[in-house]
């Protein structure tokens, strides 16, 4: 019996994009699927569209709930999922038709916690790849091996939809998304990977990430986004402080410093906002010379590096 894959799709105000997404799921070459459409209180025709898909394909399950945001919708889907594996797909994106087949093949007969994929970011001005070249397919990695290789190559990507997860691994470790925040995938990233025992990767891209003009990535900055971003970094540090492995902790601190400087520049933060991250910590944990140079510039001349 083939292992079932549960694909969780939060749905909210995506009338125009939903069919492209769902068609890429129901037409998968791998057939043992459970497609969970989570209607997050969408005010348009999405609830009816979801029910129509369920009538057409018995593998489609629909959850209707009050609006609670992306995290809440994903969590609701996970609680209802019955498959051995979980795949998150955003409703305005789509995946290649052989994606699930490739994920299952990569997982093989091992007890893999995370199967990591690659994506194409389709922006209004062109395309960009999200590739894990530093962690080739066909190898089983420990959390330390994967994280250190990915971080050093700038390839530890946050999106939850980039990976397939073993459902019991998520449930046993209470790996639900934090509700009511922006950048929930960033908050989740270290929690998921530090809990994993076995990680592997697929070859090639499978996910098409469509960045719309009005998406979170392209929308204006606001105070909540800034506060949520810094809070994520605070939680990262709290987690990394508890890591016993010296080499892994050093690498994680390096990723934290890189992200922290980036967010400070992004949101115009010119003073240190995280307890314990003083000049010595920041300069002593940079990943490389390039990151140390950026950190030094921010520490000495923060206003010159603020992104307009």
KEDREN-446690 format. One line per 10 residues: their letters; for each residue x, y, z of N, C-alpha, C. Coordinates in steps of 0.2 Angstrom, whole numbers, plus 2048, in hexadecimal, padded with zeros to 3 digits. Layout:
% residues N
a = X,Y,Z,X,Y,Z,X,Y,Z  ...;
//
This chain:
% residues 308
xxxxxxxxxx = 804,7FA,800,800,800,800,804,806,800  803,80B,7FB,807,811,7FB,805,816,801  80A,819,803,809,81E,809,805,824,806  800,826,80A,7FC,82C,809,7FF,832,80A  7FE,837,806,801,83E,807,7FB,842,808  7FB,846,80D,7F5,84B,80E,7F8,852,80C  7F5,855,808,7F6,85C,805,7F2,861,808  7F4,865,80C,7F0,86A,810,7F1,871,80C  7EB,873,80A,7EA,87A,806,7E6,87F,80A  7E9,884,80D,7E5,889,810,7E2,88D,80A;
xxxxxxxxxx = 7DB,88F,80B,7D8,892,805,7D5,899,808  7D7,89E,805,7D4,8A5,807,7D4,8AA,801  7CF,8AC,7FF,7CE,8B1,7FA,7D3,8B0,7F4  7D2,8AA,7F1,7D7,8A8,7EB,7D2,8A5,7E5  7CD,8A8,7E4,7C8,8A6,7DF,7CC,8A4,7D8  7D0,8A9,7D6,7D3,8A9,7D0,7D9,8A3,7D0  7DC,8A2,7D5,7E2,89E,7D5,7E1,897,7D8  7DB,896,7DB,7DA,88F,7DE,7DA,889,7D9  7D7,88A,7D3,7D6,885,7CF,7DD,882,7CD  7E2,887,7CB,7E8,885,7C9,7EC,881,7CE;
xxxxxxxxxx = 7EB,883,7D5,7EE,87F,7DA,7EB,878,7DB  7E4,878,7DB,7E1,871,7DC,7E2,86D,7D7  7E2,86F,7D0,7E3,86B,7CB,7EA,868,7CB  7EF,86B,7CE,7F6,869,7CE,7F6,863,7D3  7F1,863,7D8,7F1,85E,7DD,7ED,858,7DB  7E7,859,7D8,7E3,853,7D6,7E6,84F,7D0  7EA,852,7CD,7ED,84F,7C7,7F4,84C,7C8  7F6,84C,7CF,7FD,849,7D0,7FD,842,7CE  803,840,7CC,805,839,7C9,804,834,7CF  805,836,7D5,805,832,7DB,7FD,833,7DD;
xxxxxxxxxx = 7FA,82E,7DE,7F3,82E,7DF,7F0,82D,7E6  7F4,82B,7EB,7F2,82A,7F1,7F2,830,7F5  7EE,834,7F4,7EE,83B,7F7,7E8,83D,7FB  7E8,841,800,7E3,844,803,7E4,84C,803  7DF,84F,7FF,7E0,856,7FE,7DB,85A,802  7DE,85E,807,7DA,861,80C,7DA,868,80B  7D4,86B,808,7D3,872,807,7D0,875,80D  7D4,87A,810,7D1,87D,816,7CF,884,814  7C8,884,814,7C5,88B,813,7C5,88F,819  7CA,894,819,7CB,898,81F,7C6,89E,81F;
xxxxxxxxxx = 7C0,89C,81F,7BB,8A2,81F,7BB,8A6,819  7BD,8A4,813,7BD,8A8,80D,7B7,8AB,80B  7B7,8B2,80A,7B0,8B5,809,7AE,8B5,802  7B2,8B2,7FD,7B0,8B2,7F6,7AD,8AB,7F4  7AE,8A9,7EE,7AB,8A2,7EC,7B0,89C,7EE  7B5,89D,7F1,7B9,898,7F3,7B6,892,7F7  7B2,893,7FC,7AE,88E,7FF,7AB,889,7FA  7A7,88C,7F6,7A3,888,7F1,7A8,884,7EC  7AD,888,7EA,7B2,884,7E5,7B5,87E,7E9  7B7,87F,7EF,7BA,879,7F3,7B5,873,7F3;
xxxxxxxxxx = 7AE,875,7F4,7A9,86F,7F4,7A9,86C,7EE  7A9,870,7E8,7A9,86D,7E2,7AF,868,7E0  7B5,86A,7E3,7BA,866,7E2,7B9,85F,7E5  7B6,860,7EB,7B5,85A,7EF,7B0,855,7EC  7AB,858,7E8,7A6,854,7E5,7A9,850,7DF  7AE,854,7DC,7B2,851,7D6,7B7,84B,7D8  7BA,84C,7DD,7C0,848,7DF,7BF,846,7E6  7BE,83F,7E8,7BD,83D,7EF,7C3,83E,7F3  7C8,83F,7F0,7CE,840,7F4,7CF,847,7F8  7CA,84C,7F5,7CA,852,7F8,7C5,853,7FE;
xxxxxxxxxx = 7C8,855,803,7C5,857,80A,7C4,85E,80B  7BF,861,80D,7BE,868,80E,7BD,869,815  7C0,86E,818,7BF,870,81F,7BD,878,81E  7B7,879,821,7B5,880,821,7B6,883,828  7B9,889,829,7BA,88B,830,7BA,893,830  7B9,896,836,7BA,89D,836,7C1,89F,834  7C1,8A5,832,7C8,8A8,830,7CC,8A9,836  7D2,8A5,835,7D7,8A5,83A,7DE,8A6,838  7DF,8A7,831,7E6,8A8,82F,7E9,8A2,82C  7EE,8A3,829,7F2,89D,825,7F4,898,82B;
xxxxxxxxxx = 7F7,89A,830,7F9,895,835,7F3,891,838  7EE,894,839,7E8,891,83C,7E5,88C,837  7E5,88E,831,7E3,889,82B,7E7,883,82B  7EE,884,82A,7F2,87F,82A,7F2,87A,830  7F1,87D,836,7F0,878,83C,7EA,874,83B  7E5,877,839,7DE,874,839,7DF,86E,834  7E2,86F,82E,7E3,86A,829,7E7,864,82C  7ED,866,830,7F1,861,833,7ED,85C,838  7E9,85F,83C,7E5,85C,841,7E0,857,83D  7DE,858,837,7D9,854,834,7DD,84F,82F;
xxxxxxxxxx = 7E3,850,82E,7E7,84C,829,7E7,845,82B  7E7,840,826,7E8,839,828,7EE,836,824  7F1,839,820,7F7,836,81C,7FD,835,820  802,831,81E,808,830,821,80C,837,820  80B,83A,81B,80F,840,819,80B,846,818  80E,84C,81A,80A,853,819,80E,857,814  80A,85A,810,80D,85F,80B,808,865,80C  80B,86B,80D,808,871,80D,808,875,806  803,877,803,803,87A,7FD,7FE,880,7FE  801,886,7FC,7FD,88C,7FD,7F8,88D,7F7;
xxxxxxxxxx = 7F2,88F,7F8,7ED,88F,7F2,7EE,893,7EC  7F3,898,7ED,7F4,89C,7E7,7FB,899,7E3  7FD,894,7E5,803,891,7E2,801,88A,7DF  806,886,7DC,805,880,7DA,80B,87C,7DA  80A,875,7D9,810,871,7D9,810,86C,7D2  816,86A,7D1,817,865,7CB,813,85F,7CC  810,85C,7C6,80C,856,7C7,80F,850,7C9  816,850,7C9,819,84A,7CC,81C,84B,7D3  81A,851,7D6,81D,853,7DC,81D,84D,7E2  817,84B,7E3,816,846,7E8,819,840,7E7;
xxxxxxxxxx = 819,83E,7E1,81D,838,7DF,824,838,7E1  827,83E,7DF,82E,83F,7E1,830,83F,7E8  82B,842,7EC,82C,843,7F3,82C,83C,7F6  827,838,7F4,826,831,7F7,82C,82D,7F5  82F,82D,7EF,835,82A,7ED,83B,82C,7F1  83B,832,7F3,841,835,7F7,841,832,7FE  83B,832,800,83A,82F,807,83C,828,808  83A,824,803,83B,81D,803,838,819,808  83C,814,80B,83A,810,811,83C,813,817  840,818,817,843,81B,81D,83E,81F,821;
xxxxxxxxxx = 83F,820,828,83B,824,82C,83D,82B,82B  83C,82E,825,83E,835,824,839,83A,827  83C,83F,82B,837,844,82E,836,84A,829  83B,84C,825,83A,851,821,83D,850,81A  839,850,814,83C,850,80E,83C,857,80B  842,859,809,842,860,807,842,861,800  83E,866,7FD,83E,867,7F6,841,86E,7F4  840,86F,7EE,842,875,7EB,83D,879,7E7  83D,87F,7E6,838,883,7E3,83A,888,7DE  835,88A,7DA,836,890,7D6,832,896,7D8;
xxxxxxxxxx = 835,89B,7DA,831,8A1,7DC,82F,8A5,7D6  829,8A6,7D4,826,8AA,7CE,824,8B1,7D0  829,8B5,7CF,827,8BC,7D1,825,8C0,7CB  822,8C6,7CC,81F,8CA,7C7,825,8CC,7C2  82B,8CD,7C4,830,8CF,7C0,835,8C9,7BE  833,8C3,7BF,837,8BD,7BD,837,8B7,7C2  83B,8B2,7C1,83B,8AC,7C5,842,8AC,7C9  842,8A9,7CF,847,8A7,7D3,847,8A0,7D6  84C,89D,7D6,84C,896,7D9,84E,896,7E0  84B,891,7E3,84C,88F,7EA,84F,888,7EA;
xxxxxxxxxx = 856,887,7EA,859,881,7E9,85D,87F,7EF  85D,878,7F1,861,876,7F6,867,872,7F3  86C,876,7F0,871,873,7EC,876,870,7F1  877,873,7F7,87B,871,7FC,87A,86A,800  873,868,7FF,871,862,802,86E,85D,7FC  872,85A,7F8,870,856,7F3,86B,851,7F5  866,84F,7F0,862,849,7F1,865,843,7F1  861,83E,7F4,864,837,7F5,868,836,7FB  869,83B,7FF,86C,83A,806,868,83B,80B  869,838,811,865,839,817,869,83D,81C;
xxxxxxxxxx = 866,843,81E,86A,847,822,867,847,829  86C,848,82E,869,84A,835,867,851,835  864,854,83A,862,85B,83A,868,85F,83A  86E,85D,83E,874,861,83E,877,861,837  877,85C,833,87B,85C,82D,877,860,828  870,85F,828,86C,863,823,86D,86B,825  86B,86D,82B,86B,874,82D,872,877,82B  877,874,82E,87E,877,82D,87F,878,825  87E,873,821,87F,873,81A,87B,879,817  874,879,819,870,87E,816,871,885,818;
xxxxxxxxxx = 873,886,81E,874,88C,821,87A,88F,81D  880,88C,81D,886,88E,81A,885,890,813  881,88C,80F,87F,88E,808,87A,893,807  877,896,80D,871,89A,80C,86B,897,809  86A,891,80B,865,88D,808,860,88A,80D  860,88D,813,85B,88A,818,855,88E,818  850,88C,813,84A,890,811,845,88F,816  841,894,818,83B,894,81D,835,891,81A  833,892,814,82C,890,812,82A,888,814  824,888,817,822,881,819,820,87D,813;
xxxxxxxxxx = 81E,880,80E,81C,87C,808,822,879,804  828,87B,806,82D,878,803,82F,871,804  82C,86E,809,82E,868,80C,828,863,80D  829,85D,80D,824,858,80F,826,855,816  821,854,81A,822,852,821,81F,84C,823  822,848,827,81E,842,82A,819,845,82F  813,843,82E,80E,845,832,80F,844,83A  811,83E,83B,812,83C,842,818,840,845  81D,842,841,822,846,844,820,84D,846  81B,850,842,818,856,843,814,856,849;
xxxxxxxxxx = 810,851,84A,80B,850,850,80F,84F,856  814,84A,856,817,848,85C,81B,84E,85F  81E,853,85A,822,858,85D,81D,85F,85D  817,85E,85D,812,864,85D,814,86A,858  816,868,852,818,86D,84D,813,870,84A  80F,874,84D,80A,878,84B,80C,87F,849  809,883,845,80B,889,843,808,88E,849  80C,893,84A,80A,898,84F,805,89D,84C  800,89E,84F,7FA,8A2,84C,7FB,8A9,84D  7F8,8AD,849,7F7,8B4,849,7FD,8B8,848;
xxxxxxxxxx = 802,8B5,844,808,8B9,843,80A,8B9,83B  80E,8BD,839,811,8BD,833,817,8B9,833  819,8B6,82D,81F,8B2,82D,81F,8AC,831  81A,8A9,831,819,8A3,836,81E,89D,834  820,89D,82D,824,898,82B,82B,899,82E  82D,89F,82E,834,8A1,831,834,89F,839  82E,8A0,83C,82E,89E,843,82E,897,844  82B,893,83F,82B,88C,83F,832,888,83D  836,88C,839,83B,889,836,840,885,83B  843,888,840,847,884,844,844,87F,848;
xxxxxxxxxx = 83E,880,84A,83A,87B,84E,839,875,84B  838,875,844,837,86F,840,83E,86B,83F  843,86F,83D,849,86C,83B,84D,869,841  84D,86D,846,851,86B,84C,84D,864,84F  847,863,84E,844,85D,851,845,857,84C  847,858,846,847,853,841,84D,84E,843  84C,848,842,851,843,842,854,841,83B  850,840,836,852,83F,830,84F,843,82B  854,846,826,851,84B,821,855,849,81A  851,849,815,853,848,80E,851,84D,80A;
xxxxxxxxxx = 853,84D,803,851,852,7FE,84F,84F,7F8  84A,852,7F4,849,850,7ED,84D,853,7E8  84D,851,7E2,851,854,7DD,84D,858,7D9  84F,85E,7D8,84B,863,7D3,846,867,7D7  843,86B,7D3,83D,86F,7D6,837,86C,7D6  832,86D,7DA,82B,86B,7DA,826,870,7DB  828,876,7DE,823,87A,7E1,823,881,7DD  81E,884,7DB,81D,88A,7D7,81A,88F,7DC  81E,894,7DF,81C,899,7E4,81B,89F,7E0  814,8A1,7E0,812,8A7,7DC,812,8AD,7E1;
xxxxxxxxxx = 816,8B2,7DF,816,8B8,7E3,812,8BD,7E0  80C,8BE,7E3,808,8C3,7E0,809,8CA,7E3  807,8CF,7DF,808,8D6,7E1,806,8D8,7E8  800,8D5,7EA,7FE,8D6,7F1,7FF,8D1,7F6  804,8CD,7F5,806,8C8,7FA,80A,8CB,800  80B,8C7,805,80E,8CA,80B,815,8CC,809  819,8C8,804,81F,8CA,803,820,8D1,7FF  81B,8D3,7FB,81B,8D9,7F7,817,8DE,7FB  813,8DD,800,80F,8E2,803,814,8E7,807  811,8EC,80A,814,8F1,80D,816,8EF,814;
xxxxxxxxxx = 81C,8F2,817,81E,8F0,81E,819,8F3,823  818,8F0,828,814,8F3,82E,817,8F1,834  815,8F4,83A,817,8F3,840,817,8EB,843  811,8E8,841,810,8E1,843,815,8DD,840  816,8DE,839,81B,8DA,836,822,8DA,839  824,8E0,83B,82A,8E2,83E,82B,8DE,845  825,8DF,849,825,8DC,84F,825,8D4,84F  821,8D1,84A,821,8CA,84A,828,8C7,847  82B,8CB,843,832,8C9,840,837,8C9,846  837,8CE,84A,83C,8CE,850,83A,8C9,855;
xxxxxxxxxx = 834,8C8,856,832,8C3,85B,834,8BC,858  834,8BA,852,836,8B4,84F,83D,8B3,851  841,8B9,850,848,8B8,851,84A,8B7,858  846,8BA,85D,847,8B9,864,845,8B1,866  840,8AF,862,83F,8A8,864,844,8A3,861  847,8A5,85B,84D,8A1,858,852,8A1,85D  854,8A7,860,85A,8A7,865,858,8A2,86B  852,8A3,86D,850,89E,873,851,897,872  84F,895,86B,850,88E,869,858,88C,869  85B,891,865,862,88F,864,867,88F,86A;
xxxxxxxxxx = 865,893,86F,868,893,876,868,88C,879  863,888,877,862,882,87A,866,87C,877  869,87D,871,86C,878,86D,873,877,870  874,870,871,87A,86E,875,880,86E,870  87F,86B,86A,884,86B,865,888,871,864  88E,872,865,891,879,864,892,87B,85D  893,877,859,894,878,852,88D,87A,84F  888,876,850,881,878,84E,87F,87E,851  880,880,857,87E,886,85A,881,88C,857  888,88B,856,88B,891,852,888,892,84C;
xxxxxxxxxx = 887,88D,848,884,88E,841,87D,891,842  879,88F,846,872,892,847,873,899,849  877,89B,84E,878,8A2,850,87A,8A6,84A  87E,8A3,845,880,8A7,83F,87A,8A8,83B  875,8A3,83A,86F,8A4,836,86B,8AA,83A  86B,8A9,840,867,8AE,844,869,8B5,843  870,8B6,843,873,8BD,842,871,8BF,83B  872,8BB,836,871,8BD,82F,869,8BF,82F  865,8BB,831,85E,8BD,831,85C,8C3,835  85F,8C4,83B,85E,8CA,83F,860,8D0,83B;
xxxxxxxxxx = 866,8D0,839,868,8D6,835,864,8D8,82F  862,8D3,82C,85D,8D4,826,857,8D7,828  854,8D4,82D,84E,8D7,830,84E,8DE,832  854,8DF,836,855,8E6,838,855,8EB,832  859,8E9,82D,859,8ED,827,853,8EE,824  84F,8E9,823,848,8E9,820,843,8ED,823  844,8ED,82A,83E,8F1,82E,841,8F7,831  847,8F9,82F,84A,900,832,84B,900,839  84E,8FA,83C,84F,8F9,843,857,8FB,844  858,900,848,85F,903,848,862,901,84F;
xxxxxxxxxx = 85E,8FE,854,861,8FD,85B,85F,8F5,85C  863,8F2,860,863,8EB,861,85C,8E9,865  859,8E4,862,852,8E3,865,852,8DC,868  857,8D8,868,857,8D2,86B,85C,8D1,871  859,8CF,877,85E,8CE,87D,863,8C9,87B  869,8CB,87D,86F,8C6,87C,872,8C7,875  86F,8CA,871,872,8CB,86A,876,8D2,86A  87B,8D3,86E,87F,8D9,86E,884,8D9,868  889,8DE,868,88E,8DE,863,892,8D8,862  894,8D6,868,899,8D0,869,895,8CA,866;
xxxxxxxxxx = 88F,8C9,868,88B,8C3,865,88B,8C3,85E  889,8C9,85B,887,8CA,854,88E,8C8,850  893,8CC,852,899,8CB,84E,89D,8C5,84F  89C,8C2,855,89F,8BB,856,89B,8B5,853  895,8B6,850,892,8B1,84E,890,8B1,846  893,8B6,843,891,8B7,83C,894,8B1,838  890,8AF,833,891,8A9,82F,898,8A9,82B  89A,8AF,829,8A0,8B0,824,8A2,8B7,824  8A7,8B9,820,8A9,8BF,820,8A4,8C4,81D  8A1,8C2,818,89B,8C6,815,896,8C8,81A;
xxxxxxxxxx = 894,8C4,81E,88F,8C5,823,892,8C9,829  898,8C8,82A,89B,8CC,830,89C,8D4,82D  89D,8D5,827,89E,8DB,824,897,8DF,825  891,8DB,823,88B,8DE,823,889,8E0,82A  88B,8DB,82F,889,8DC,836,88D,8E2,839  893,8E3,837,897,8E9,839,894,8EF,837  892,8EF,830,88F,8F5,82D,889,8F7,831  885,8F2,833,87E,8F4,836,880,8F6,83D  884,8F3,841,886,8F5,847,889,8FC,848  88D,8FE,843,890,905,843,88C,90A,83F;
xxxxxxxx = 889,908,83A,885,90D,836,87E,90A,834  87A,909,839,873,905,837,86F,909,832  86F,910,833,86A,913,82E,86C,913,827  872,912,826,875,911,81F,872,90B,81C  871,906,820,86F,8FF,81D,868,8FE,81D  864,903,81F,85D,902,820,85A,902,818  856,8FD,817,852,8FC,810,84D,901,810  84C,905,80B,847,90A,80A,841,907,807;
//
